[in-house]
Amino acid sequence: MSIVESPVSADTAADTPQDRLRLAKEAARAAARLTSGKKAAALDAIADALLANSARIIAANAEDLARGERNEIGAGLLDRLRLDEKRVAGLADALRDIAKLPDPVGEVIRGHRMPNGVNLEQVRVPFGVVGAIYEARPNVTVDIAALALRSGNAVVLRGGSAALSSNTVLVRVMRDALEARGITPEIIQSVDAFGRDGAKALMHGRGFIDVLVPRGSAGLIETVVTESTVPVIETGAGNVHIVLDESARDDWAREIVVNAKVQRPSVCNAAETVLVLRGAAERLVGPVSAALQAEGVTIHGDETVQQLASGIVPATEDDWATEYLSLDIAFKVVDTLDDAIAHIRRYSTGHTESIITNDLANAEHFLAEVDSAVVLVNASTRFTDGGEFGFGAEVGISTQKLHARGPMGLPELTSTKWLGRGAGQVRI
C-alpha cells in the first residue's frame, strides 16, 4: 500500500490548482511580514522535522525508486531521485546553513538625496509567490521551499510524477513544522496532485505566480519557457566543457577532469566534453583517457583521440551537443585556444566551462571570451553549485542573462522597490 498523503492540510478547501495558487498569493503577505529571526527559526524547525521523519521520507522515496525502476527512467534520474539517510541529513544541514545566511529583505541597494530634499532608497523585497516546476529531484522540494521562505516568499511546487511519494511527504513535513511554530502552512503549496493540470496552472498563473523557475530536462525547460504567461527564469541543461592547454599540469588535468565527470555524472555541472589543444595532445590525451576509463567512463573521441588512446568510441556530431548525464564524455583535439572557445560558443548551453592552464594570458583570455554563467580556471566544474558557492542551496542555475545568472540563492529570489521620504515636496 502506498504511503502517499494529501500534500494539502486538512483545514484547507483547495480543490483545484488555481485554489492553491490563490492560497499561496494570500500567504505571501504573511511570509513578507515574517521577521528574519522567525524565518530562521522556522527553517531550523523544518530541519528538525526532516530528521525526525527521516524513516518516513526514505520509505516514501523507496516507492518512487521502485516505480522509476519499473518505468526504466535510467540510472541518472534514479540517482537524482534517491534519498537515503545521508541525503536527508544533508537537506537538514542545508536548511540550517540557509537560516544563518543574511536576510536579503530590506537590504539597501543604493540611495541618495534628491536636490529637492527627498531621500530615496532602493531596497530588496520578496517577489511574492515563487513557482517551481522540476523533475525527479525531491531535494529541490526542500531547497526551493527553504530559499523562498528565507527570502520572504510563498512557494508553489510541481515536482513531477517520478518523485510524487517523496515530495508529498516532504511537503507535509515542512507544512506541519511551520504550523507548529504558528506560521501559516499555506506559504508552501504543492500542485503535484493535479498532474499536468498543476503544471499548466503554474505556467498560466498570471496574477498569482510572480516568477516561475523550471529545473529539469531541456524539453521541460523549453516547454515552460514557451508556454508560460508568467515571468520565467530559465535554468539550462549543462553541456559543460573543460579545456586542456599546452601548459596544463598533468596531475591537474587528470584529477580535475575525472572529478568533473565521475564524482556525480547525473548532474548538470558534470563535464560532458574535454577539448585538448593540439600541442598538449600527445602528453595529455592518453593519461587523461586512461584515468577516465579506469573509473568506467566511455570516451567518444575524434580521430586524433582515437589514435592517441585505446578503447575510444568514434565521436559523431551529436556527441558535441550531448548532455550525457552518465559515465560518457566527448573528447576532441583542437588547434588553438580560440578554436576551443569557438567550439564552446557553438555547442555550449551557457552553464559552466573550465580551462586547465599555467599560462596567465590563456587563463585571462578564456575568462574574458567564454560567455557562460560560470567560467573557471584550474578548478572542477562540479563547484558550480549554490551550496558550494556559500548560498546554502540553490533554486537553480540560471543560464539566462536577465535578473539572475549562475547559481540562484537568496538575493535572486528578491526584487526591489524604491522608498522615498519627503517633507512636503511637490514637483515644479
C-alpha positions as CSV (number, residue, x, y, z in Angstrom):
1,M,0.0,0.0,0.0
2,S,1.3,3.5,-0.9
3,I,2.0,5.9,1.9
4,V,1.2,8.9,-0.2
5,E,-0.8,11.5,1.7
6,S,-2.6,14.7,0.5
7,P,0.0,17.5,0.2
8,V,-2.6,20.0,1.4
9,S,-3.5,20.3,5.0
10,A,-6.9,19.1,6.0
11,D,-8.1,22.5,7.0
12,T,-7.9,23.9,3.5
13,A,-10.6,23.8,0.9
14,A,-8.3,23.8,-2.1
15,D,-10.0,21.7,-4.8
16,T,-8.2,22.9,-7.9
17,P,-4.6,24.0,-8.7
18,Q,-5.9,27.6,-9.0
19,D,-7.2,27.4,-5.5
20,R,-3.7,26.6,-4.3
21,L,-2.3,29.5,-6.2
22,R,-4.8,31.7,-4.5
23,L,-3.8,30.4,-1.1
24,A,-0.2,31.0,-1.9
25,K,-0.9,34.5,-3.0
26,E,-2.7,35.3,0.2
27,A,0.0,33.6,2.3
28,A,2.7,35.6,0.5
29,R,1.7,38.7,2.6
30,A,2.2,36.7,5.8
31,A,5.6,35.5,4.5
32,A,6.7,39.0,3.7
33,R,5.9,40.1,7.3
34,L,8.0,37.5,9.0
35,T,11.0,38.8,10.8
36,S,14.4,37.5,10.0
37,G,14.5,35.7,13.3
38,K,11.2,34.0,12.7
39,K,12.2,32.8,9.3
40,A,15.5,31.4,10.6
41,A,13.7,29.6,13.5
42,A,11.2,28.2,11.0
43,L,14.0,26.8,8.9
44,D,15.6,25.2,11.9
45,A,12.2,23.7,12.9
46,I,11.9,22.2,9.4
47,A,15.4,20.8,9.6
48,D,14.5,19.1,12.9
49,A,11.3,17.7,11.4
50,L,13.1,16.3,8.4
51,L,15.5,14.4,10.7
52,A,12.6,13.2,12.9
53,N,10.7,11.9,9.9
54,S,13.8,10.6,8.0
55,A,12.5,7.0,8.0
56,R,9.1,8.1,6.7
57,I,10.7,10.1,4.0
58,I,13.0,7.3,2.9
59,A,10.1,4.8,2.8
60,A,8.2,7.2,0.5
61,N,11.3,7.6,-1.6
62,A,11.6,3.8,-1.9
63,E,8.1,3.8,-3.6
64,D,9.4,6.3,-6.1
65,L,12.6,4.4,-6.8
66,A,10.7,1.2,-7.3
67,R,8.3,2.9,-9.7
68,G,11.3,4.5,-11.5
69,E,13.0,1.2,-12.0
70,R,9.8,-0.3,-13.3
71,N,9.5,2.6,-15.8
72,E,13.2,2.3,-16.7
73,I,13.9,6.0,-16.2
74,G,17.6,5.4,-16.2
75,A,20.5,5.5,-13.8
76,G,21.0,9.2,-13.9
77,L,17.4,10.1,-12.9
78,L,17.4,7.3,-10.3
79,D,20.4,8.9,-8.7
80,R,18.8,12.3,-8.6
81,L,15.6,10.7,-7.2
82,R,17.3,8.8,-4.4
83,L,17.0,9.9,-0.8
84,D,18.9,8.0,1.9
85,E,19.7,8.8,5.5
86,K,22.8,10.8,4.4
87,R,21.0,12.8,1.8
88,V,18.1,13.7,4.2
89,A,20.7,14.8,6.8
90,G,22.3,16.9,4.0
91,L,19.0,18.6,3.4
92,A,18.6,19.4,7.1
93,D,22.2,20.8,7.1
94,A,21.4,23.0,4.1
95,L,18.3,24.3,5.9
96,R,20.4,25.3,8.9
97,D,23.0,26.9,6.6
98,I,20.3,28.9,4.9
99,A,18.9,30.0,8.3
100,K,22.3,31.5,9.1
101,L,22.6,33.5,5.9
102,P,22.0,37.2,5.9
103,D,18.3,38.0,5.2
104,P,18.2,39.9,1.9
105,V,14.8,41.5,2.5
106,G,15.3,45.2,3.3
107,E,18.9,45.4,2.1
108,V,19.6,48.9,0.7
109,I,21.0,48.5,-2.8
110,R,21.6,52.2,-3.4
111,G,20.2,55.5,-2.3
112,H,20.6,59.3,-2.5
113,R,19.0,62.6,-1.6
114,M,17.3,64.4,-4.5
115,P,18.1,68.1,-5.0
116,N,14.7,68.9,-3.6
117,G,15.4,67.1,-0.3
118,V,13.5,63.8,-0.9
119,N,15.5,60.8,0.4
120,L,15.5,57.8,-2.0
121,E,16.4,54.2,-1.2
122,Q,16.2,51.1,-3.4
123,V,15.7,48.1,-1.2
124,R,15.2,44.4,-1.7
125,V,11.7,43.0,-1.3
126,P,10.3,39.5,-1.8
127,F,8.9,38.5,-5.2
128,G,5.7,37.3,-3.6
129,V,5.0,33.8,-5.0
130,V,7.7,31.7,-6.5
131,G,6.7,28.8,-8.6
132,A,8.9,25.8,-9.5
133,I,8.5,23.0,-12.0
134,Y,11.1,20.2,-11.8
135,E,11.6,16.5,-12.3
136,A,12.7,13.6,-10.2
137,R,14.5,15.8,-7.6
138,P,13.0,15.6,-4.2
139,N,15.9,17.6,-2.8
140,V,14.7,20.5,-4.8
141,T,11.4,20.5,-3.0
142,V,13.2,21.3,0.2
143,D,15.8,23.6,-1.3
144,I,13.4,25.9,-3.1
145,A,10.9,26.0,-0.2
146,A,13.7,26.9,2.2
147,L,15.1,29.7,0.0
148,A,11.7,31.0,-0.7
149,L,10.8,31.2,3.0
150,R,14.1,32.8,4.0
151,S,13.6,35.5,1.3
152,G,10.1,36.1,2.5
153,N,8.2,34.4,-0.4
154,A,5.5,31.9,-0.7
155,V,6.1,28.9,-3.0
156,V,4.1,26.6,-5.2
157,L,5.8,23.4,-6.2
158,R,5.3,21.0,-9.1
159,G,7.8,18.2,-8.6
160,G,6.6,15.6,-11.2
161,S,5.2,12.2,-11.0
162,A,8.6,10.4,-10.6
163,A,9.0,11.8,-7.1
164,L,5.3,12.0,-6.1
165,S,5.6,9.9,-3.0
166,S,8.7,11.6,-1.7
167,N,7.5,15.1,-2.4
168,T,4.1,14.5,-0.8
169,V,5.7,13.5,2.4
170,L,8.3,16.3,2.3
171,V,5.7,19.0,1.7
172,R,3.6,17.6,4.6
173,V,6.6,17.5,6.9
174,M,7.5,21.1,6.1
175,R,3.9,22.4,6.4
176,D,3.4,20.7,9.7
177,A,6.7,22.2,11.0
178,L,5.5,25.7,10.0
179,E,2.1,25.2,11.6
180,A,3.7,24.0,14.8
181,R,5.5,27.3,15.0
182,G,2.4,29.4,14.4
183,I,3.3,30.2,10.8
184,T,0.6,29.6,8.1
185,P,1.5,26.4,6.3
186,E,-0.1,27.9,3.1
187,I,3.3,29.5,2.5
188,I,4.3,26.1,1.0
189,Q,1.9,24.8,-1.7
190,S,2.1,21.8,-4.0
191,V,0.1,21.1,-7.2
192,D,1.6,17.6,-7.7
193,A,-1.8,16.1,-7.0
194,F,-3.2,17.7,-10.2
195,G,-0.6,16.3,-12.5
196,R,-0.2,18.2,-15.8
197,D,-3.1,20.5,-14.9
198,G,-1.0,21.6,-11.9
199,A,1.9,22.5,-14.2
200,K,-0.4,24.3,-16.6
201,A,-1.8,26.3,-13.7
202,L,1.7,27.4,-12.7
203,M,2.6,28.4,-16.3
204,H,-0.6,30.3,-16.8
205,G,-0.9,31.7,-13.2
206,R,-0.6,35.3,-14.2
207,G,-1.6,37.5,-11.2
208,F,-0.7,34.7,-8.8
209,I,2.8,33.5,-9.7
210,D,5.3,36.3,-9.7
211,V,8.2,34.2,-11.1
212,L,8.5,30.6,-12.3
213,V,11.7,28.6,-12.3
214,P,11.9,25.3,-14.3
215,R,14.5,22.7,-13.5
216,G,15.0,19.5,-15.4
217,S,15.4,18.3,-18.9
218,A,15.9,20.6,-21.9
219,G,12.4,19.5,-23.1
220,L,10.8,20.5,-19.8
221,I,12.6,23.9,-19.7
222,E,11.7,24.6,-23.3
223,T,8.0,23.8,-22.6
224,V,7.9,26.1,-19.6
225,V,9.7,29.0,-21.4
226,T,7.5,28.6,-24.5
227,E,4.1,28.1,-22.8
228,S,4.3,30.4,-19.7
229,T,2.4,33.6,-19.4
230,V,4.3,34.5,-16.2
231,P,7.9,35.6,-15.9
232,V,10.3,32.7,-16.2
233,I,13.9,32.5,-15.0
234,E,15.4,29.9,-17.4
235,T,17.7,27.3,-16.0
236,G,19.6,25.4,-18.6
237,A,21.0,22.0,-19.4
238,G,24.7,21.6,-18.8
239,N,26.7,20.7,-21.8
240,V,29.8,21.6,-19.8
241,H,33.4,21.8,-21.2
242,I,36.9,21.5,-19.9
243,V,39.9,22.8,-22.0
244,L,43.4,21.5,-21.5
245,D,46.1,23.8,-22.9
246,E,49.8,23.2,-23.6
247,S,50.8,24.4,-20.1
248,A,48.3,22.3,-18.2
249,R,49.8,20.3,-15.4
250,D,49.5,16.5,-15.9
251,D,48.1,15.9,-12.4
252,W,45.6,18.7,-12.5
253,A,44.4,17.6,-16.0
254,R,43.8,14.1,-14.8
255,E,42.3,14.9,-11.4
256,I,40.1,17.8,-12.4
257,V,38.6,16.0,-15.5
258,V,38.0,12.8,-13.6
259,N,36.3,14.7,-10.7
260,A,34.2,16.8,-13.0
261,K,32.9,13.7,-14.9
262,V,32.9,11.0,-12.3
263,Q,32.0,12.4,-8.9
264,R,28.4,12.7,-9.8
265,P,27.8,12.3,-13.5
266,S,24.0,12.7,-13.4
267,V,24.0,16.4,-12.5
268,C,24.1,19.5,-14.7
269,N,27.6,20.7,-13.7
270,A,29.3,17.4,-14.6
271,A,31.8,17.7,-17.5
272,E,30.5,16.4,-20.8
273,T,33.3,17.5,-23.3
274,V,37.1,17.7,-23.0
275,L,38.9,19.9,-25.6
276,V,42.7,19.4,-25.8
277,L,44.9,21.8,-27.6
278,R,47.0,20.0,-30.2
279,G,50.3,21.0,-28.5
280,A,49.3,19.1,-25.4
281,A,47.5,16.1,-27.1
282,E,50.4,13.6,-27.1
283,R,51.2,14.3,-23.5
284,L,47.6,14.5,-22.1
285,V,45.1,12.5,-24.2
286,G,46.4,9.1,-23.2
287,P,46.8,9.6,-19.5
288,V,43.5,11.5,-19.1
289,S,41.7,9.0,-21.1
290,A,43.1,6.1,-19.1
291,A,42.2,7.8,-15.8
292,L,38.6,8.2,-17.0
293,Q,38.4,4.7,-18.3
294,A,39.7,3.4,-15.0
295,E,36.5,4.9,-13.5
296,G,34.2,3.3,-16.0
297,V,33.9,6.2,-18.4
298,T,33.2,5.7,-22.1
299,I,35.1,8.2,-24.2
300,H,33.6,9.4,-27.5
301,G,36.6,10.8,-29.3
302,D,37.6,12.3,-32.7
303,E,40.1,10.7,-35.0
304,T,43.1,12.2,-33.2
305,V,41.9,11.0,-29.8
306,Q,41.3,7.5,-31.3
307,Q,45.0,7.5,-32.5
308,L,46.4,8.6,-29.1
309,A,44.3,6.3,-26.8
310,S,42.8,2.9,-26.9
311,G,39.2,1.9,-26.4
312,I,37.7,5.1,-27.8
313,V,34.2,5.2,-29.3
314,P,34.2,7.2,-32.6
315,A,32.5,10.6,-31.9
316,T,29.7,11.8,-34.1
317,E,28.4,15.4,-34.5
318,D,25.7,14.6,-32.0
319,D,28.3,13.9,-29.3
320,W,29.5,17.5,-29.2
321,A,26.0,18.7,-28.3
322,T,25.0,16.0,-25.9
323,E,24.5,16.3,-22.2
324,Y,25.1,12.7,-21.3
325,L,24.3,12.8,-17.5
326,S,26.1,9.4,-17.4
327,L,29.6,7.9,-17.5
328,D,30.2,9.1,-21.0
329,I,32.3,12.0,-22.2
330,A,33.2,13.6,-25.6
331,F,36.9,14.2,-26.3
332,K,38.3,16.4,-29.1
333,V,41.7,17.8,-30.1
334,V,41.6,21.4,-31.4
335,D,44.4,23.5,-32.9
336,T,44.3,26.7,-30.7
337,L,42.6,28.2,-27.7
338,D,40.4,30.3,-30.0
339,D,39.3,27.1,-31.7
340,A,38.3,25.7,-28.3
341,I,36.4,28.8,-27.5
342,A,34.7,28.7,-30.9
343,H,33.6,25.1,-30.2
344,I,32.2,26.1,-26.8
345,R,30.3,29.0,-28.4
346,R,28.7,26.6,-30.9
347,Y,27.8,23.8,-28.6
348,S,27.7,25.1,-25.0
349,T,24.4,25.6,-23.1
350,G,25.9,28.5,-21.3
351,H,26.3,26.7,-18.0
352,T,29.9,26.1,-16.9
353,E,33.3,25.9,-18.6
354,S,36.8,25.4,-17.2
355,I,40.3,25.7,-18.5
356,I,43.3,23.9,-17.1
357,T,46.4,26.0,-17.7
358,N,49.5,27.5,-16.2
359,D,49.5,30.3,-18.8
360,L,48.1,33.5,-17.2
361,A,47.4,35.1,-20.6
362,N,45.4,32.0,-21.7
363,A,43.5,32.0,-18.4
364,E,42.5,35.6,-18.7
365,H,41.6,35.2,-22.4
366,F,39.4,32.3,-21.5
367,L,37.7,34.2,-18.7
368,A,37.0,37.1,-20.9
369,E,35.9,35.4,-24.1
370,V,33.8,32.5,-22.8
371,D,30.2,33.6,-22.3
372,S,28.8,31.1,-19.8
373,A,27.2,31.6,-16.4
374,V,30.3,30.3,-14.6
375,V,33.8,30.3,-16.1
376,L,36.6,28.6,-14.1
377,V,40.4,28.3,-14.2
378,N,42.1,25.3,-12.8
379,A,39.0,24.0,-11.0
380,S,36.4,21.3,-11.4
381,T,33.1,22.3,-12.9
382,R,31.4,20.5,-10.0
383,F,31.9,23.7,-8.0
384,T,29.0,25.4,-9.9
385,D,26.5,24.8,-7.1
386,G,24.6,27.0,-4.7
387,G,25.9,25.1,-1.7
388,E,29.5,25.2,-2.8
389,F,29.1,29.0,-3.6
390,G,28.0,29.5,0.0
391,F,24.3,30.0,-0.7
392,G,23.2,27.1,1.4
393,A,21.3,25.7,-1.6
394,E,20.1,26.9,-4.9
395,V,16.8,27.5,-6.7
396,G,18.5,26.5,-9.9
397,I,21.4,27.6,-12.1
398,S,20.3,30.3,-14.4
399,T,21.8,30.3,-17.9
400,Q,19.9,33.4,-19.0
401,K,21.2,37.0,-18.6
402,L,18.3,39.0,-17.2
403,H,17.8,39.3,-13.4
404,A,19.9,36.3,-12.4
405,R,22.7,34.2,-13.9
406,G,24.5,31.2,-12.4
407,P,23.5,29.6,-9.1
408,M,20.5,31.3,-7.6
409,G,20.4,31.9,-3.9
410,L,18.5,34.3,-1.7
411,P,19.1,37.7,-3.4
412,E,18.0,36.2,-6.7
413,L,14.5,35.5,-5.1
414,T,14.0,39.2,-4.4
415,S,13.0,42.2,-6.5
416,T,13.5,45.8,-5.4
417,K,11.3,48.8,-4.8
418,W,12.1,52.4,-4.2
419,L,11.3,54.2,-1.0
420,G,11.0,57.9,-0.9
421,R,10.8,60.0,2.3
422,G,9.9,63.7,1.8
423,A,8.8,66.7,3.8
424,G,6.0,68.2,1.7
425,Q,7.9,68.5,-1.6
426,V,5.9,69.0,-4.8
427,R,7.2,68.8,-8.4
428,I,7.5,72.1,-10.1
